[in-house]
Structures are given as C-alpha cells and as structure tokens.
Amino acid sequence: ALEQARQAAAQEQAQQQFTRFMAGSGYSPSSVKMFHD
C-alpha cells in the first residue's frame, strides 16, 4: 500500500511538472518532442 501511494504521488508530481512545462513554453510539437526525449 505504501509503494502504491508513493507511485501515485510521483505520478501526480510528474503531471504537475508537465503542466507547468506546457504553460511555460507554450504548446508546440517540437517542444513536446524535446521534453519526451
């Protein structure tokens, strides 16, 4: 159960970072490609 909670927290944090990244850079396919690589 602890591991599951840790995974959920990490996933939430990653989603927040991703949202912040998208908001900061503006959406464009090239920046998304760079972000994933």
Phi and psi restraints in degrees (range 20) as a CNS / XPLOR table:
assign (resid 1 and name C) (resid 2 and name N)
       (resid 2 and name CA) (resid 2 and name C) 1.0 -64.3 20.0 2
assign (resid 2 and name N) (resid 2 and name CA)
       (resid 2 and name C) (resid 3 and name N) 1.0 -43.7 20.0 2
assign (resid 2 and name C) (resid 3 and name N)
       (resid 3 and name CA) (resid 3 and name C) 1.0 -61.4 20.0 2
assign (resid 3 and name N) (resid 3 and name CA)
       (resid 3 and name C) (resid 4 and name N) 1.0 -40.2 20.0 2
assign (resid 3 and name C) (resid 4 and name N)
       (resid 4 and name CA) (resid 4 and name C) 1.0 -63.7 20.0 2
assign (resid 4 and name N) (resid 4 and name CA)
       (resid 4 and name C) (resid 5 and name N) 1.0 -42.1 20.0 2
assign (resid 4 and name C) (resid 5 and name N)
       (resid 5 and name CA) (resid 5 and name C) 1.0 -65.3 20.0 2
assign (resid 5 and name N) (resid 5 and name CA)
       (resid 5 and name C) (resid 6 and name N) 1.0 -38.8 20.0 2
assign (resid 5 and name C) (resid 6 and name N)
       (resid 6 and name CA) (resid 6 and name C) 1.0 -64.7 20.0 2
assign (resid 6 and name N) (resid 6 and name CA)
       (resid 6 and name C) (resid 7 and name N) 1.0 -41.1 20.0 2
assign (resid 6 and name C) (resid 7 and name N)
       (resid 7 and name CA) (resid 7 and name C) 1.0 -64.2 20.0 2
assign (resid 7 and name N) (resid 7 and name CA)
       (resid 7 and name C) (resid 8 and name N) 1.0 -43.2 20.0 2
assign (resid 7 and name C) (resid 8 and name N)
       (resid 8 and name CA) (resid 8 and name C) 1.0 -62.4 20.0 2
assign (resid 8 and name N) (resid 8 and name CA)
       (resid 8 and name C) (resid 9 and name N) 1.0 -41.0 20.0 2
assign (resid 8 and name C) (resid 9 and name N)
       (resid 9 and name CA) (resid 9 and name C) 1.0 -65.5 20.0 2
assign (resid 9 and name N) (resid 9 and name CA)
       (resid 9 and name C) (resid 10 and name N) 1.0 -42.0 20.0 2
assign (resid 9 and name C) (resid 10 and name N)
       (resid 10 and name CA) (resid 10 and name C) 1.0 -64.7 20.0 2
assign (resid 10 and name N) (resid 10 and name CA)
       (resid 10 and name C) (resid 11 and name N) 1.0 -39.5 20.0 2
assign (resid 10 and name C) (resid 11 and name N)
       (resid 11 and name CA) (resid 11 and name C) 1.0 -65.3 20.0 2
assign (resid 11 and name N) (resid 11 and name CA)
       (resid 11 and name C) (resid 12 and name N) 1.0 -41.9 20.0 2
assign (resid 11 and name C) (resid 12 and name N)
       (resid 12 and name CA) (resid 12 and name C) 1.0 -63.8 20.0 2
assign (resid 12 and name N) (resid 12 and name CA)
       (resid 12 and name C) (resid 13 and name N) 1.0 -42.0 20.0 2
assign (resid 12 and name C) (resid 13 and name N)
       (resid 13 and name CA) (resid 13 and name C) 1.0 -63.5 20.0 2
assign (resid 13 and name N) (resid 13 and name CA)
       (resid 13 and name C) (resid 14 and name N) 1.0 -42.8 20.0 2
assign (resid 13 and name C) (resid 14 and name N)
       (resid 14 and name CA) (resid 14 and name C) 1.0 -62.8 20.0 2
assign (resid 14 and name N) (resid 14 and name CA)
       (resid 14 and name C) (resid 15 and name N) 1.0 -39.0 20.0 2
assign (resid 14 and name C) (resid 15 and name N)
       (resid 15 and name CA) (resid 15 and name C) 1.0 -66.6 20.0 2
assign (resid 15 and name N) (resid 15 and name CA)
       (resid 15 and name C) (resid 16 and name N) 1.0 -39.4 20.0 2
assign (resid 15 and name C) (resid 16 and name N)
       (resid 16 and name CA) (resid 16 and name C) 1.0 -64.2 20.0 2
assign (resid 16 and name N) (resid 16 and name CA)
       (resid 16 and name C) (resid 17 and name N) 1.0 -43.8 20.0 2
assign (resid 16 and name C) (resid 17 and name N)
       (resid 17 and name CA) (resid 17 and name C) 1.0 -62.0 20.0 2
assign (resid 17 and name N) (resid 17 and name CA)
       (resid 17 and name C) (resid 18 and name N) 1.0 -41.4 20.0 2
assign (resid 17 and name C) (resid 18 and name N)
       (resid 18 and name CA) (resid 18 and name C) 1.0 -63.6 20.0 2
assign (resid 18 and name N) (resid 18 and name CA)
       (resid 18 and name C) (resid 19 and name N) 1.0 -43.7 20.0 2
assign (resid 18 and name C) (resid 19 and name N)
       (resid 19 and name CA) (resid 19 and name C) 1.0 -62.4 20.0 2
assign (resid 19 and name N) (resid 19 and name CA)
       (resid 19 and name C) (resid 20 and name N) 1.0 -42.4 20.0 2
assign (resid 19 and name C) (resid 20 and name N)
       (resid 20 and name CA) (resid 20 and name C) 1.0 -64.6 20.0 2
assign (resid 20 and name N) (resid 20 and name CA)
       (resid 20 and name C) (resid 21 and name N) 1.0 -40.3 20.0 2
assign (resid 20 and name C) (resid 21 and name N)
       (resid 21 and name CA) (resid 21 and name C) 1.0 -61.8 20.0 2
assign (resid 21 and name N) (resid 21 and name CA)
       (resid 21 and name C) (resid 22 and name N) 1.0 -45.7 20.0 2
assign (resid 21 and name C) (resid 22 and name N)
       (resid 22 and name CA) (resid 22 and name C) 1.0 -64.1 20.0 2
assign (resid 22 and name N) (resid 22 and name CA)
       (resid 22 and name C) (resid 23 and name N) 1.0 -42.1 20.0 2
assign (resid 22 and name C) (resid 23 and name N)
       (resid 23 and name CA) (resid 23 and name C) 1.0 -67.6 20.0 2
assign (resid 23 and name N) (resid 23 and name CA)
       (resid 23 and name C) (resid 24 and name N) 1.0 -37.0 20.0 2
assign (resid 23 and name C) (resid 24 and name N)
       (resid 24 and name CA) (resid 24 and name C) 1.0 -73.2 20.0 2
assign (resid 24 and name N) (resid 24 and name CA)
       (resid 24 and name C) (resid 25 and name N) 1.0 -38.0 20.0 2
assign (resid 24 and name C) (resid 25 and name N)
       (resid 25 and name CA) (resid 25 and name C) 1.0 -98.9 20.0 2
assign (resid 25 and name N) (resid 25 and name CA)
       (resid 25 and name C) (resid 26 and name N) 1.0 -15.7 20.0 2
assign (resid 25 and name C) (resid 26 and name N)
       (resid 26 and name CA) (resid 26 and name C) 1.0 80.0 20.0 2
assign (resid 26 and name N) (resid 26 and name CA)
       (resid 26 and name C) (resid 27 and name N) 1.0 144.2 20.0 2
assign (resid 26 and name C) (resid 27 and name N)
       (resid 27 and name CA) (resid 27 and name C) 1.0 -77.3 20.0 2
assign (resid 27 and name N) (resid 27 and name CA)
       (resid 27 and name C) (resid 28 and name N) 1.0 124.2 20.0 2
assign (resid 27 and name C) (resid 28 and name N)
       (resid 28 and name CA) (resid 28 and name C) 1.0 -153.4 20.0 2
assign (resid 28 and name N) (resid 28 and name CA)
       (resid 28 and name C) (resid 29 and name N) 1.0 142.4 20.0 2
assign (resid 28 and name C) (resid 29 and name N)
       (resid 29 and name CA) (resid 29 and name C) 1.0 -56.3 20.0 2
assign (resid 29 and name N) (resid 29 and name CA)
       (resid 29 and name C) (resid 30 and name N) 1.0 -36.1 20.0 2
assign (resid 29 and name C) (resid 30 and name N)
       (resid 30 and name CA) (resid 30 and name C) 1.0 -66.8 20.0 2
assign (resid 30 and name N) (resid 30 and name CA)
       (resid 30 and name C) (resid 31 and name N) 1.0 -40.7 20.0 2
assign (resid 30 and name C) (resid 31 and name N)
       (resid 31 and name CA) (resid 31 and name C) 1.0 -70.1 20.0 2
assign (resid 31 and name N) (resid 31 and name CA)
       (resid 31 and name C) (resid 32 and name N) 1.0 -33.4 20.0 2
assign (resid 31 and name C) (resid 32 and name N)
       (resid 32 and name CA) (resid 32 and name C) 1.0 -65.9 20.0 2
assign (resid 32 and name N) (resid 32 and name CA)
       (resid 32 and name C) (resid 33 and name N) 1.0 -41.3 20.0 2
assign (resid 32 and name C) (resid 33 and name N)
       (resid 33 and name CA) (resid 33 and name C) 1.0 -61.7 20.0 2
assign (resid 33 and name N) (resid 33 and name CA)
       (resid 33 and name C) (resid 34 and name N) 1.0 -45.0 20.0 2
assign (resid 33 and name C) (resid 34 and name N)
       (resid 34 and name CA) (resid 34 and name C) 1.0 -61.3 20.0 2
assign (resid 34 and name N) (resid 34 and name CA)
       (resid 34 and name C) (resid 35 and name N) 1.0 -40.7 20.0 2
assign (resid 34 and name C) (resid 35 and name N)
       (resid 35 and name CA) (resid 35 and name C) 1.0 -63.6 20.0 2
assign (resid 35 and name N) (resid 35 and name CA)
       (resid 35 and name C) (resid 36 and name N) 1.0 -40.1 20.0 2
assign (resid 35 and name C) (resid 36 and name N)
       (resid 36 and name CA) (resid 36 and name C) 1.0 -76.6 20.0 2
assign (resid 36 and name N) (resid 36 and name CA)
       (resid 36 and name C) (resid 37 and name N) 1.0 -31.9 20.0 2
